[in-house]
């Protein structure tokens, strides 16, 4: 970065902030550590960010040596970038514990939730062949209330229009309930037992949901830390 954009201090916190403390950059890093690599894929994870601004931030991260572009449309983290993963996860853990989205606020976006969910399906825990999952969110705007995950082998596609195949499992809830489960603020099975998340369809998929739906990277790390603390 240029000196005009910096803090004018040699302090390591200042130098790190020159890279990480710009608007949207931590969320872009979240996308990388969650497995995104293409421009459009990254943008799906930060839909309110303009595409020109995303391109600018990616250029800044390349200049900082955090990511590289392979020349074929994909970005990847460098060793320097990968070393930032624990910092981004720590931010998420802090936010999970201390910052709550307003129940009636605009943060509960079904599209962002489903896009993240798409890349956290353990396909090895699903039956071979095609699996179709339908999600219905009663608190989402009508055009964002129904989604499908189409899973074939190791490929998971997110659809907003009916893919035309028989649905194997229907899941109905609200974005607010599923979102809290997704980040680990609530447990999945108790939410299902209370009826806040309802699933029906193939019984083997319903019974194994806690295996194939892996929850977010933040929730996974929180569970790891909880297990370590318990021991």
Secondary structure, DSSP 8 states (H G I E B T S, - for coil): --GGGS-S---HHHHHHHHHSSTTHHHHHHHHHTT--BHHHHHHHTTTS-HHHHHHHHHHHHHTTSEEE-SSSBEEE-HHHHTTHHHHHHHHHHHHHH----TTSTT--HHHHHHHHHTTB-GGGS-SSEEEEEEEETTS-GGGSEEEEEEETTEEEEESS--SS--SEEEEE-HHHHHHHHTTSS-HHHHHHTTSSEEEE-HHHHHTHHHHB---HHHHHHHHHHHHHH-
